[in-house]
Amino acid sequence: MTAMQTELTEQAKKLSIPDRILLVEEIWDSIAEENQAFVLTDAQKFELDRRLESVRNSPGKAELGTRSRLNS
């Protein structure tokens, strides 16, 4: 890590968690704007589709907890 990267990291650590999350979102958005047309490999596309299907077919932990409390 360069000295500049270390300094930026230390400055970011001083931010509150919500501010750090906003910073990461802004950084990610700027990367996406610069790389509007990045290409996923077939393996990456397959993995994303697999994960989406998994999420669609199974309830999350929060939903399971709510159902458990309602059925008690």
PDB file of N, CA, C, O and CB in Angstrom:
ATOM      1  N   MET A   1       0.852  -1.165   0.000  1.00  0.00           N
ATOM      2  CA  MET A   1       0.000   0.000   0.000  1.00  0.00           C
ATOM      3  C   MET A   1       0.908   1.241   0.000  1.00  0.00           C
ATOM      4  O   MET A   1       1.888   1.304   0.742  1.00  0.00           O
ATOM      5  CB  MET A   1      -0.975  -0.009   1.233  1.00  0.00           C
ATOM      6  N   THR A   2       0.571   2.201  -0.825  1.00  0.00           N
ATOM      7  CA  THR A   2       1.387   3.411  -0.874  1.00  0.00           C
ATOM      8  C   THR A   2       1.077   4.301   0.323  1.00  0.00           C
ATOM      9  O   THR A   2       0.095   4.088   1.033  1.00  0.00           O
ATOM     10  CB  THR A   2       1.150   4.178  -2.190  1.00  0.00           C
ATOM     11  N   ALA A   3       1.926   5.299   0.535  1.00  0.00           N
ATOM     12  CA  ALA A   3       1.715   6.226   1.649  1.00  0.00           C
ATOM     13  C   ALA A   3       0.382   6.950   1.492  1.00  0.00           C
ATOM     14  O   ALA A   3      -0.327   7.173   2.473  1.00  0.00           O
ATOM     15  CB  ALA A   3       2.871   7.246   1.735  1.00  0.00           C
ATOM     16  N   MET A   4       0.041   7.317   0.251  1.00  0.00           N
ATOM     17  CA  MET A   4      -1.229   8.010   0.006  1.00  0.00           C
ATOM     18  C   MET A   4      -2.418   7.097   0.329  1.00  0.00           C
ATOM     19  O   MET A   4      -3.400   7.539   0.925  1.00  0.00           O
ATOM     20  CB  MET A   4      -1.307   8.490  -1.463  1.00  0.00           C
ATOM     21  N   GLN A   5      -2.325   5.831  -0.066  1.00  0.00           N
ATOM     22  CA  GLN A   5      -3.401   4.888   0.222  1.00  0.00           C
ATOM     23  C   GLN A   5      -3.542   4.677   1.728  1.00  0.00           C
ATOM     24  O   GLN A   5      -4.656   4.609   2.248  1.00  0.00           O
ATOM     25  CB  GLN A   5      -3.143   3.546  -0.484  1.00  0.00           C
ATOM     26  N   THR A   6      -2.439   4.575   2.407  1.00  0.00           N
ATOM     27  CA  THR A   6      -2.468   4.407   3.855  1.00  0.00           C
ATOM     28  C   THR A   6      -3.119   5.614   4.518  1.00  0.00           C
ATOM     29  O   THR A   6      -3.939   5.458   5.423  1.00  0.00           O
ATOM     30  CB  THR A   6      -1.049   4.199   4.403  1.00  0.00           C
ATOM     31  N   GLU A   7      -2.762   6.808   4.075  1.00  0.00           N
ATOM     32  CA  GLU A   7      -3.348   8.033   4.632  1.00  0.00           C
ATOM     33  C   GLU A   7      -4.846   8.095   4.373  1.00  0.00           C
ATOM     34  O   GLU A   7      -5.617   8.442   5.267  1.00  0.00           O
ATOM     35  CB  GLU A   7      -2.667   9.270   4.041  1.00  0.00           C
ATOM     36  N   LEU A   8      -5.265   7.759   3.148  1.00  0.00           N
ATOM     37  CA  LEU A   8      -6.698   7.764   2.821  1.00  0.00           C
ATOM     38  C   LEU A   8      -7.448   6.741   3.668  1.00  0.00           C
ATOM     39  O   LEU A   8      -8.553   7.008   4.141  1.00  0.00           O
ATOM     40  CB  LEU A   8      -6.914   7.469   1.323  1.00  0.00           C
ATOM     41  N   THR A   9      -6.846   5.581   3.855  1.00  0.00           N
ATOM     42  CA  THR A   9      -7.473   4.543   4.671  1.00  0.00           C
ATOM     43  C   THR A   9      -7.632   5.014   6.115  1.00  0.00           C
ATOM     44  O   THR A   9      -8.682   4.810   6.725  1.00  0.00           O
ATOM     45  CB  THR A   9      -6.645   3.247   4.622  1.00  0.00           C
ATOM     46  N   GLU A  10      -6.616   5.627   6.648  1.00  0.00           N
ATOM     47  CA  GLU A  10      -6.688   6.122   8.021  1.00  0.00           C
ATOM     48  C   GLU A  10      -7.741   7.220   8.156  1.00  0.00           C
ATOM     49  O   GLU A  10      -8.454   7.274   9.158  1.00  0.00           O
ATOM     50  CB  GLU A  10      -5.320   6.645   8.471  1.00  0.00           C
ATOM     51  N   GLN A  11      -7.843   8.087   7.162  1.00  0.00           N
ATOM     52  CA  GLN A  11      -8.871   9.135   7.189  1.00  0.00           C
ATOM     53  C   GLN A  11     -10.264   8.513   7.121  1.00  0.00           C
ATOM     54  O   GLN A  11     -11.175   8.949   7.825  1.00  0.00           O
ATOM     55  CB  GLN A  11      -8.670  10.128   6.018  1.00  0.00           C
ATOM     56  N   ALA A  12     -10.428   7.499   6.277  1.00  0.00           N
ATOM     57  CA  ALA A  12     -11.731   6.837   6.146  1.00  0.00           C
ATOM     58  C   ALA A  12     -12.133   6.167   7.451  1.00  0.00           C
ATOM     59  O   ALA A  12     -13.312   6.173   7.807  1.00  0.00           O
ATOM     60  CB  ALA A  12     -11.698   5.802   5.012  1.00  0.00           C
ATOM     61  N   LYS A  13     -11.171   5.588   8.174  1.00  0.00           N
ATOM     62  CA  LYS A  13     -11.466   4.914   9.440  1.00  0.00           C
ATOM     63  C   LYS A  13     -11.967   5.882  10.511  1.00  0.00           C
ATOM     64  O   LYS A  13     -12.609   5.463  11.474  1.00  0.00           O
ATOM     65  CB  LYS A  13     -10.227   4.193   9.943  1.00  0.00           C
ATOM     66  N   LYS A  14     -11.680   7.155  10.351  1.00  0.00           N
ATOM     67  CA  LYS A  14     -12.136   8.158  11.317  1.00  0.00           C
ATOM     68  C   LYS A  14     -13.598   8.548  11.095  1.00  0.00           C
ATOM     69  O   LYS A  14     -14.216   9.167  11.961  1.00  0.00           O
ATOM     70  CB  LYS A  14     -11.254   9.401  11.234  1.00  0.00           C
ATOM     71  N   LEU A  15     -14.149   8.187   9.940  1.00  0.00           N
ATOM     72  CA  LEU A  15     -15.549   8.504   9.637  1.00  0.00           C
ATOM     73  C   LEU A  15     -16.471   7.563  10.405  1.00  0.00           C
ATOM     74  O   LEU A  15     -16.080   6.464  10.797  1.00  0.00           O
ATOM     75  CB  LEU A  15     -15.822   8.402   8.112  1.00  0.00           C
ATOM     76  N   SER A  16     -17.689   8.014  10.609  1.00  0.00           N
ATOM     77  CA  SER A  16     -18.692   7.126  11.210  1.00  0.00           C
ATOM     78  C   SER A  16     -19.004   6.004  10.214  1.00  0.00           C
ATOM     79  O   SER A  16     -18.719   6.126   9.022  1.00  0.00           O
ATOM     80  CB  SER A  16     -20.002   7.920  11.594  1.00  0.00           C
ATOM     81  N   ILE A  17     -19.581   4.932  10.704  1.00  0.00           N
ATOM     82  CA  ILE A  17     -19.918   3.815   9.818  1.00  0.00           C
ATOM     83  C   ILE A  17     -20.871   4.250   8.712  1.00  0.00           C
ATOM     84  O   ILE A  17     -20.640   3.892   7.557  1.00  0.00           O
ATOM     85  CB  ILE A  17     -20.538   2.671  10.618  1.00  0.00           C
ATOM     86  N   PRO A  18     -21.939   5.009   9.004  1.00  0.00           N
ATOM     87  CA  PRO A  18     -22.809   5.452   7.908  1.00  0.00           C
ATOM     88  C   PRO A  18     -22.060   6.295   6.865  1.00  0.00           C
ATOM     89  O   PRO A  18     -22.315   6.173   5.667  1.00  0.00           O
ATOM     90  CB  PRO A  18     -23.977   6.256   8.470  1.00  0.00           C
ATOM     91  N   ASP A  19     -21.143   7.141   7.321  1.00  0.00           N
ATOM     92  CA  ASP A  19     -20.369   7.948   6.380  1.00  0.00           C
ATOM     93  C   ASP A  19     -19.419   7.082   5.555  1.00  0.00           C
ATOM     94  O   ASP A  19     -19.205   7.351   4.373  1.00  0.00           O
ATOM     95  CB  ASP A  19     -19.580   9.025   7.127  1.00  0.00           C
ATOM     96  N   ARG A  20     -18.848   6.044   6.171  1.00  0.00           N
ATOM     97  CA  ARG A  20     -17.973   5.137   5.419  1.00  0.00           C
ATOM     98  C   ARG A  20     -18.765   4.388   4.354  1.00  0.00           C
ATOM     99  O   ARG A  20     -18.287   4.182   3.239  1.00  0.00           O
ATOM    100  CB  ARG A  20     -17.282   4.137   6.368  1.00  0.00           C
ATOM    101  N   ILE A  21     -19.984   3.983   4.712  1.00  0.00           N
ATOM    102  CA  ILE A  21     -20.830   3.289   3.741  1.00  0.00           C
ATOM    103  C   ILE A  21     -21.142   4.214   2.574  1.00  0.00           C
ATOM    104  O   ILE A  21     -21.070   3.795   1.419  1.00  0.00           O
ATOM    105  CB  ILE A  21     -22.138   2.793   4.402  1.00  0.00           C
ATOM    106  N   LEU A  22     -21.485   5.459   2.856  1.00  0.00           N
ATOM    107  CA  LEU A  22     -21.741   6.421   1.785  1.00  0.00           C
ATOM    108  C   LEU A  22     -20.506   6.628   0.914  1.00  0.00           C
ATOM    109  O   LEU A  22     -20.614   6.718  -0.309  1.00  0.00           O
ATOM    110  CB  LEU A  22     -22.195   7.758   2.371  1.00  0.00           C
ATOM    111  N   LEU A  23     -19.343   6.701   1.535  1.00  0.00           N
ATOM    112  CA  LEU A  23     -18.102   6.867   0.790  1.00  0.00           C
ATOM    113  C   LEU A  23     -17.878   5.685  -0.153  1.00  0.00           C
ATOM    114  O   LEU A  23     -17.528   5.875  -1.319  1.00  0.00           O
ATOM    115  CB  LEU A  23     -16.914   7.015   1.754  1.00  0.00           C
ATOM    116  N   VAL A  24     -18.077   4.479   0.347  1.00  0.00           N
ATOM    117  CA  VAL A  24     -17.906   3.291  -0.481  1.00  0.00           C
ATOM    118  C   VAL A  24     -18.894   3.310  -1.642  1.00  0.00           C
ATOM    119  O   VAL A  24     -18.531   2.976  -2.770  1.00  0.00           O
ATOM    120  CB  VAL A  24     -18.088   2.013   0.358  1.00  0.00           C
ATOM    121  N   GLU A  25     -20.132   3.696  -1.375  1.00  0.00           N
ATOM    122  CA  GLU A  25     -21.130   3.780  -2.445  1.00  0.00           C
ATOM    123  C   GLU A  25     -20.697   4.776  -3.510  1.00  0.00           C
ATOM    124  O   GLU A  25     -20.821   4.504  -4.704  1.00  0.00           O
ATOM    125  CB  GLU A  25     -22.500   4.179  -1.877  1.00  0.00           C
ATOM    126  N   GLU A  26     -20.190   5.929  -3.084  1.00  0.00           N
ATOM    127  CA  GLU A  26     -19.747   6.935  -4.037  1.00  0.00           C
ATOM    128  C   GLU A  26     -18.553   6.438  -4.850  1.00  0.00           C
ATOM    129  O   GLU A  26     -18.482   6.669  -6.057  1.00  0.00           O
ATOM    130  CB  GLU A  26     -19.389   8.229  -3.311  1.00  0.00           C
ATOM    131  N   ILE A  27     -17.624   5.762  -4.194  1.00  0.00           N
ATOM    132  CA  ILE A  27     -16.474   5.208  -4.911  1.00  0.00           C
ATOM    133  C   ILE A  27     -16.949   4.164  -5.915  1.00  0.00           C
ATOM    134  O   ILE A  27     -16.520   4.163  -7.069  1.00  0.00           O
ATOM    135  CB  ILE A  27     -15.451   4.587  -3.923  1.00  0.00           C
ATOM    136  N   TRP A  28     -17.833   3.278  -5.473  1.00  0.00           N
ATOM    137  CA  TRP A  28     -18.332   2.225  -6.363  1.00  0.00           C
ATOM    138  C   TRP A  28     -19.065   2.832  -7.556  1.00  0.00           C
ATOM    139  O   TRP A  28     -18.887   2.378  -8.686  1.00  0.00           O
ATOM    140  CB  TRP A  28     -19.266   1.264  -5.596  1.00  0.00           C
ATOM    141  N   ASP A  29     -19.890   3.856  -7.316  1.00  0.00           N
ATOM    142  CA  ASP A  29     -20.600   4.517  -8.412  1.00  0.00           C
ATOM    143  C   ASP A  29     -19.627   5.138  -9.404  1.00  0.00           C
ATOM    144  O   ASP A  29     -19.848   5.074 -10.613  1.00  0.00           O
ATOM    145  CB  ASP A  29     -21.544   5.590  -7.867  1.00  0.00           C
ATOM    146  N   SER A  30     -18.548   5.739  -8.902  1.00  0.00           N
ATOM    147  CA  SER A  30     -17.580   6.351  -9.813  1.00  0.00           C
ATOM    148  C   SER A  30     -16.874   5.290 -10.651  1.00  0.00           C
ATOM    149  O   SER A  30     -16.564   5.527 -11.818  1.00  0.00           O
ATOM    150  CB  SER A  30     -16.550   7.176  -9.027  1.00  0.00           C
ATOM    151  N   ILE A  31     -16.618   4.125 -10.063  1.00  0.00           N
ATOM    152  CA  ILE A  31     -16.003   3.026 -10.819  1.00  0.00           C
ATOM    153  C   ILE A  31     -16.968   2.541 -11.895  1.00  0.00           C
ATOM    154  O   ILE A  31     -16.568   2.307 -13.035  1.00  0.00           O
ATOM    155  CB  ILE A  31     -15.608   1.853  -9.875  1.00  0.00           C
ATOM    156  N   ALA A  32     -18.231   2.394 -11.531  1.00  0.00           N
ATOM    157  CA  ALA A  32     -19.234   1.925 -12.490  1.00  0.00           C
ATOM    158  C   ALA A  32     -19.396   2.906 -13.646  1.00  0.00           C
ATOM    159  O   ALA A  32     -19.568   2.491 -14.792  1.00  0.00           O
ATOM    160  CB  ALA A  32     -20.580   1.712 -11.791  1.00  0.00           C
ATOM    161  N   GLU A  33     -19.343   4.204 -13.354  1.00  0.00           N
ATOM    162  CA  GLU A  33     -19.459   5.204 -14.413  1.00  0.00           C
ATOM    163  C   GLU A  33     -18.302   5.116 -15.392  1.00  0.00           C
ATOM    164  O   GLU A  33     -18.491   5.254 -16.601  1.00  0.00           O
ATOM    165  CB  GLU A  33     -19.527   6.600 -13.817  1.00  0.00           C
ATOM    166  N   GLU A  34     -17.109   4.887 -14.872  1.00  0.00           N
ATOM    167  CA  GLU A  34     -15.923   4.803 -15.729  1.00  0.00           C
ATOM    168  C   GLU A  34     -15.874   3.492 -16.505  1.00  0.00           C
ATOM    169  O   GLU A  34     -15.300   3.441 -17.593  1.00  0.00           O
ATOM    170  CB  GLU A  34     -14.659   4.954 -14.893  1.00  0.00           C
ATOM    171  N   ASN A  35     -16.457   2.450 -15.970  1.00  0.00           N
ATOM    172  CA  ASN A  35     -16.437   1.123 -16.602  1.00  0.00           C
ATOM    173  C   ASN A  35     -17.850   0.672 -16.945  1.00  0.00           C
ATOM    174  O   ASN A  35     -18.296  -0.386 -16.501  1.00  0.00           O
ATOM    175  CB  ASN A  35     -15.761   0.089 -15.679  1.00  0.00           C
ATOM    176  N   GLN A  36     -18.545   1.470 -17.729  1.00  0.00           N
ATOM    177  CA  GLN A  36     -19.950   1.190 -18.008  1.00  0.00           C
ATOM    178  C   GLN A  36     -20.166  -0.133 -18.727  1.00  0.00           C
ATOM    179  O   GLN A  36     -21.237  -0.730 -18.619  1.00  0.00           O
ATOM    180  CB  GLN A  36     -20.534   2.301 -18.826  1.00  0.00           C
ATOM    181  N   ALA A  37     -19.178  -0.588 -19.445  1.00  0.00           N
ATOM    182  CA  ALA A  37     -19.381  -1.793 -20.249  1.00  0.00           C
ATOM    183  C   ALA A  37     -18.377  -2.883 -19.909  1.00  0.00           C
ATOM    184  O   ALA A  37     -17.725  -3.417 -20.807  1.00  0.00           O
ATOM    185  CB  ALA A  37     -19.290  -1.458 -21.724  1.00  0.00           C
ATOM    186  N   PHE A  38     -18.239  -3.226 -18.628  1.00  0.00           N
ATOM    187  CA  PHE A  38     -17.341  -4.329 -18.318  1.00  0.00           C
ATOM    188  C   PHE A  38     -18.074  -5.640 -18.594  1.00  0.00           C
ATOM    189  O   PHE A  38     -19.293  -5.729 -18.442  1.00  0.00           O
ATOM    190  CB  PHE A  38     -16.849  -4.259 -16.837  1.00  0.00           C
ATOM    191  N   VAL A  39     -17.328  -6.630 -18.992  1.00  0.00           N
ATOM    192  CA  VAL A  39     -17.905  -7.893 -19.441  1.00  0.00           C
ATOM    193  C   VAL A  39     -17.695  -8.970 -18.380  1.00  0.00           C
ATOM    194  O   VAL A  39     -16.593  -9.152 -17.863  1.00  0.00           O
ATOM    195  CB  VAL A  39     -17.282  -8.329 -20.786  1.00  0.00           C
ATOM    196  N   LEU A  40     -18.774  -9.674 -18.071  1.00  0.00           N
ATOM    197  CA  LEU A  40     -18.687 -10.806 -17.151  1.00  0.00           C
ATOM    198  C   LEU A  40     -18.372 -12.060 -17.950  1.00  0.00           C
ATOM    199  O   LEU A  40     -18.806 -12.215 -19.092  1.00  0.00           O
ATOM    200  CB  LEU A  40     -20.007 -10.981 -16.340  1.00  0.00           C
ATOM    201  N   THR A  41     -17.614 -12.948 -17.332  1.00  0.00           N
ATOM    202  CA  THR A  41     -17.360 -14.244 -17.963  1.00  0.00           C
ATOM    203  C   THR A  41     -18.628 -15.085 -17.849  1.00  0.00           C
ATOM    204  O   THR A  41     -19.527 -14.776 -17.067  1.00  0.00           O
ATOM    205  CB  THR A  41     -16.135 -14.974 -17.303  1.00  0.00           C
ATOM    206  N   ASP A  42     -18.681 -16.145 -18.634  1.00  0.00           N
ATOM    207  CA  ASP A  42     -19.831 -17.056 -18.539  1.00  0.00           C
ATOM    208  C   ASP A  42     -19.932 -17.657 -17.139  1.00  0.00           C
ATOM    209  O   ASP A  42     -21.031 -17.844 -16.617  1.00  0.00           O
ATOM    210  CB  ASP A  42     -19.720 -18.182 -19.591  1.00  0.00           C
ATOM    211  N   ALA A  43     -18.792 -17.955 -16.537  1.00  0.00           N
ATOM    212  CA  ALA A  43     -18.795 -18.515 -15.182  1.00  0.00           C
ATOM    213  C   ALA A  43     -19.362 -17.512 -14.177  1.00  0.00           C
ATOM    214  O   ALA A  43     -20.105 -17.895 -13.274  1.00  0.00           O
ATOM    215  CB  ALA A  43     -17.371 -18.930 -14.770  1.00  0.00           C
ATOM    216  N   GLN A  44     -19.016 -16.232 -14.327  1.00  0.00           N
ATOM    217  CA  GLN A  44     -19.537 -15.199 -13.430  1.00  0.00           C
ATOM    218  C   GLN A  44     -21.049 -15.036 -13.626  1.00  0.00           C
ATOM    219  O   GLN A  44     -21.790 -14.907 -12.651  1.00  0.00           O
ATOM    220  CB  GLN A  44     -18.813 -13.850 -13.676  1.00  0.00           C
ATOM    221  N   LYS A  45     -21.500 -15.042 -14.868  1.00  0.00           N
ATOM    222  CA  LYS A  45     -22.939 -14.939 -15.147  1.00  0.00           C
ATOM    223  C   LYS A  45     -23.684 -16.118 -14.531  1.00  0.00           C
ATOM    224  O   LYS A  45     -24.737 -15.948 -13.917  1.00  0.00           O
ATOM    225  CB  LYS A  45     -23.198 -14.881 -16.672  1.00  0.00           C
ATOM    226  N   PHE A  46     -23.125 -17.316 -14.701  1.00  0.00           N
ATOM    227  CA  PHE A  46     -23.743 -18.512 -14.137  1.00  0.00           C
ATOM    228  C   PHE A  46     -23.853 -18.405 -12.625  1.00  0.00           C
ATOM    229  O   PHE A  46     -24.897 -18.718 -12.053  1.00  0.00           O
ATOM    230  CB  PHE A  46     -22.946 -19.759 -14.519  1.00  0.00           C
ATOM    231  N   GLU A  47     -22.771 -17.961 -11.969  1.00  0.00           N
ATOM    232  CA  GLU A  47     -22.759 -17.844 -10.512  1.00  0.00           C
ATOM    233  C   GLU A  47     -23.772 -16.804 -10.035  1.00  0.00           C
ATOM    234  O   GLU A  47     -24.465 -17.032  -9.044  1.00  0.00           O
ATOM    235  CB  GLU A  47     -21.352 -17.476 -10.020  1.00  0.00           C
ATOM    236  N   LEU A  48     -23.868 -15.675 -10.720  1.00  0.00           N
ATOM    237  CA  LEU A  48     -24.856 -14.659 -10.343  1.00  0.00           C
ATOM    238  C   LEU A  48     -26.276 -15.199 -10.491  1.00  0.00           C
ATOM    239  O   LEU A  48     -27.117 -14.990  -9.618  1.00  0.00           O
ATOM    240  CB  LEU A  48     -24.680 -13.393 -11.200  1.00  0.00           C
ATOM    241  N   ASP A  49     -26.541 -15.895 -11.599  1.00  0.00           N
ATOM    242  CA  ASP A  49     -27.862 -16.489 -11.795  1.00  0.00           C
ATOM    243  C   ASP A  49     -28.170 -17.520 -10.712  1.00  0.00           C
ATOM    244  O   ASP A  49     -29.290 -17.584 -10.206  1.00  0.00           O
ATOM    245  CB  ASP A  49     -27.954 -17.138 -13.179  1.00  0.00           C
ATOM    246  N   ARG A  50     -27.159 -18.331 -10.358  1.00  0.00           N
ATOM    247  CA  ARG A  50     -27.338 -19.345  -9.307  1.00  0.00           C
ATOM    248  C   ARG A  50     -27.682 -18.695  -7.973  1.00  0.00           C
ATOM    249  O   ARG A  50     -28.568 -19.158  -7.254  1.00  0.00           O
ATOM    250  CB  ARG A  50     -26.069 -20.201  -9.161  1.00  0.00           C
ATOM    251  N   ARG A  51     -26.968 -17.613  -7.651  1.00  0.00           N
ATOM    252  CA  ARG A  51     -27.223 -16.929  -6.378  1.00  0.00           C
ATOM    253  C   ARG A  51     -28.599 -16.274  -6.352  1.00  0.00           C
ATOM    254  O   ARG A  51     -29.299 -16.332  -5.341  1.00  0.00           O
ATOM    255  CB  ARG A  51     -26.149 -15.878  -6.120  1.00  0.00           C
ATOM    256  N   LEU A  52     -28.984 -15.655  -7.457  1.00  0.00           N
ATOM    257  CA  LEU A  52     -30.315 -15.039  -7.521  1.00  0.00           C
ATOM    258  C   LEU A  52     -31.407 -16.083  -7.342  1.00  0.00           C
ATOM    259  O   LEU A  52     -32.371 -15.870  -6.606  1.00  0.00           O
ATOM    260  CB  LEU A  52     -30.506 -14.304  -8.856  1.00  0.00           C
ATOM    261  N   GLU A  53     -31.246 -17.202  -8.015  1.00  0.00           N
ATOM    262  CA  GLU A  53     -32.229 -18.279  -7.896  1.00  0.00           C
ATOM    263  C   GLU A  53     -32.292 -18.792  -6.467  1.00  0.00           C
ATOM    264  O   GLU A  53     -33.379 -19.064  -5.957  1.00  0.00           O
ATOM    265  CB  GLU A  53     -31.892 -19.427  -8.854  1.00  0.00           C
ATOM    266  N   SER A  54     -31.150 -18.928  -5.819  1.00  0.00           N
ATOM    267  CA  SER A  54     -31.104 -19.384  -4.435  1.00  0.00           C
ATOM    268  C   SER A  54     -31.846 -18.429  -3.510  1.00  0.00           C
ATOM    269  O   SER A  54     -32.593 -18.862  -2.633  1.00  0.00           O
ATOM    270  CB  SER A  54     -29.661 -19.535  -3.977  1.00  0.00           C
ATOM    271  N   VAL A  55     -31.641 -17.136  -3.706  1.00  0.00           N
ATOM    272  CA  VAL A  55     -32.308 -16.131  -2.874  1.00  0.00           C
ATOM    273  C   VAL A  55     -33.822 -16.165  -3.113  1.00  0.00           C
ATOM    274  O   VAL A  55     -34.609 -16.050  -2.174  1.00  0.00           O
ATOM    275  CB  VAL A  55     -31.745 -14.715  -3.172  1.00  0.00           C
ATOM    276  N   ARG A  56     -34.207 -16.320  -4.352  1.00  0.00           N
ATOM    277  CA  ARG A  56     -35.638 -16.350  -4.688  1.00  0.00           C
ATOM    278  C   ARG A  56     -36.339 -17.568  -4.097  1.00  0.00           C
ATOM    279  O   ARG A  56     -37.525 -17.511  -3.770  1.00  0.00           O
ATOM    280  CB  ARG A  56     -35.824 -16.339  -6.202  1.00  0.00           C
ATOM    281  N   ASN A  57     -35.606 -18.668  -3.960  1.00  0.00           N
ATOM    282  CA  ASN A  57     -36.219 -19.926  -3.519  1.00  0.00           C
ATOM    283  C   ASN A  57     -36.076 -20.226  -2.044  1.00  0.00           C
ATOM    284  O   ASN A  57     -36.594 -21.240  -1.576  1.00  0.00           O
ATOM    285  CB  ASN A  57     -35.641 -21.042  -4.279  1.00  0.00           C
ATOM    286  N   SER A  58     -35.386 -19.375  -1.289  1.00  0.00           N
ATOM    287  CA  SER A  58     -35.253 -19.651   0.140  1.00  0.00           C
ATOM    288  C   SER A  58     -35.416 -18.358   0.931  1.00  0.00           C
ATOM    289  O   SER A  58     -34.838 -17.328   0.584  1.00  0.00           O
ATOM    290  CB  SER A  58     -33.884 -20.310   0.451  1.00  0.00           C
ATOM    291  N   PRO A  59     -36.204 -18.423   1.991  1.00  0.00           N
ATOM    292  CA  PRO A  59     -36.402 -17.231   2.807  1.00  0.00           C
ATOM    293  C   PRO A  59     -35.131 -16.849   3.554  1.00  0.00           C
ATOM    294  O   PRO A  59     -34.308 -17.703   3.884  1.00  0.00           O
ATOM    295  CB  PRO A  59     -37.540 -17.452   3.794  1.00  0.00           C
ATOM    296  N   GLY A  60     -34.988 -15.582   3.809  1.00  0.00           N
ATOM    297  CA  GLY A  60     -33.834 -15.092   4.551  1.00  0.00           C
ATOM    298  C   GLY A  60     -33.958 -15.347   6.032  1.00  0.00           C
ATOM    299  O   GLY A  60     -35.019 -15.744   6.513  1.00  0.00           O
ATOM    300  N   LYS A  61     -32.881 -15.122   6.758  1.00  0.00           N
ATOM    301  CA  LYS A  61     -32.875 -15.344   8.204  1.00  0.00           C
ATOM    302  C   LYS A  61     -33.913 -14.483   8.907  1.00  0.00           C
ATOM    303  O   LYS A  61     -34.580 -14.942   9.834  1.00  0.00           O
ATOM    304  CB  LYS A  61     -31.493 -15.059   8.777  1.00  0.00           C
ATOM    305  N   ALA A  62     -34.051 -13.229   8.466  1.00  0.00           N
ATOM    306  CA  ALA A  62     -35.024 -12.338   9.106  1.00  0.00           C
ATOM    307  C   ALA A  62     -36.433 -12.880   8.935  1.00  0.00           C
ATOM    308  O   ALA A  62     -37.228 -12.864   9.875  1.00  0.00           O
ATOM    309  CB  ALA A  62     -34.929 -10.917   8.522  1.00  0.00           C
ATOM    310  N   GLU A  63     -36.741 -13.360   7.738  1.00  0.00           N
ATOM    311  CA  GLU A  63     -38.068 -13.906   7.485  1.00  0.00           C
ATOM    312  C   GLU A  63     -38.308 -15.166   8.305  1.00  0.00           C
ATOM    313  O   GLU A  63     -39.398 -15.352   8.846  1.00  0.00           O
ATOM    314  CB  GLU A  63     -38.245 -14.204   6.000  1.00  0.00           C
ATOM    315  N   LEU A  64     -37.315 -16.023   8.402  1.00  0.00           N
ATOM    316  CA  LEU A  64     -37.457 -17.238   9.205  1.00  0.00           C
ATOM    317  C   LEU A  64     -37.691 -16.904  10.669  1.00  0.00           C
ATOM    318  O   LEU A  64     -38.515 -17.534  11.332  1.00  0.00           O
ATOM    319  CB  LEU A  64     -36.219 -18.121   9.064  1.00  0.00           C
ATOM    320  N   GLY A  65     -36.957 -15.902  11.177  1.00  0.00           N
ATOM    321  CA  GLY A  65     -37.132 -15.496  12.569  1.00  0.00           C
ATOM    322  C   GLY A  65     -38.517 -14.950  12.820  1.00  0.00           C
ATOM    323  O   GLY A  65     -39.121 -15.244  13.852  1.00  0.00           O
ATOM    324  N   THR A  66     -39.030 -14.165  11.900  1.00  0.00           N
ATOM    325  CA  THR A  66     -40.380 -13.595  12.032  1.00  0.00           C
ATOM    326  C   THR A  66     -41.418 -14.710  12.018  1.00  0.00           C
ATOM    327  O   THR A  66     -42.335 -14.724  12.839  1.00  0.00           O
ATOM    328  CB  THR A  66     -40.667 -12.576  10.893  1.00  0.00           C
ATOM    329  N   ARG A  67     -41.269 -15.644  11.082  1.00  0.00           N
ATOM    330  CA  ARG A  67     -42.216 -16.762  11.022  1.00  0.00           C
ATOM    331  C   ARG A  67     -42.182 -17.572  12.313  1.00  0.00           C
ATOM    332  O   ARG A  67     -43.226 -17.987  12.815  1.00  0.00           O
ATOM    333  CB  ARG A  67     -41.902 -17.672   9.820  1.00  0.00           C
ATOM    334  N   SER A  68     -40.984 -17.796  12.852  1.00  0.00           N
ATOM    335  CA  SER A  68     -40.837 -18.572  14.078  1.00  0.00           C
ATOM    336  C   SER A  68     -41.558 -17.877  15.235  1.00  0.00           C
ATOM    337  O   SER A  68     -42.256 -18.525  16.015  1.00  0.00           O
ATOM    338  CB  SER A  68     -39.345 -18.775  14.415  1.00  0.00           C
ATOM    339  N   ARG A  69     -41.385 -16.559  15.342  1.00  0.00           N
ATOM    340  CA  ARG A  69     -42.039 -15.823  16.431  1.00  0.00           C
ATOM    341  C   ARG A  69     -43.561 -15.809  16.250  1.00  0.00           C
ATOM    342  O   ARG A  69     -44.296 -15.873  17.236  1.00  0.00           O
ATOM    343  CB  ARG A  69     -41.502 -14.378  16.499  1.00  0.00           C
ATOM    344  N   LEU A  70     -44.038 -15.726  15.016  1.00  0.00           N
ATOM    345  CA  LEU A  70     -45.476 -15.701  14.771  1.00  0.00           C
ATOM    346  C   LEU A  70     -46.114 -17.050  15.060  1.00  0.00           C
ATOM    347  O   LEU A  70     -47.263 -17.117  15.494  1.00  0.00           O
ATOM    348  CB  LEU A  70     -45.759 -15.291  13.335  1.00  0.00           C
ATOM    349  N   ASN A  71     -45.379 -18.112  14.822  1.00  0.00           N
ATOM    350  CA  ASN A  71     -45.916 -19.462  15.039  1.00  0.00           C
ATOM    351  C   ASN A  71     -45.797 -19.916  16.484  1.00  0.00           C
ATOM    352  O   ASN A  71     -46.321 -20.972  16.837  1.00  0.00           O
ATOM    353  CB  ASN A  71     -45.206 -20.452  14.146  1.00  0.00           C
ATOM    354  N   SER A  72     -45.118 -19.142  17.333  1.00  0.00           N
ATOM    355  CA  SER A  72     -44.937 -19.540  18.728  1.00  0.00           C
ATOM    356  C   SER A  72     -46.158 -19.237  19.553  1.00  0.00           C
ATOM    357  O   SER A  72     -46.174 -19.510  20.754  1.00  0.00           O
ATOM    358  CB  SER A  72     -43.737 -18.849  19.324  1.00  0.00           C
TER     359      SER A  72
END
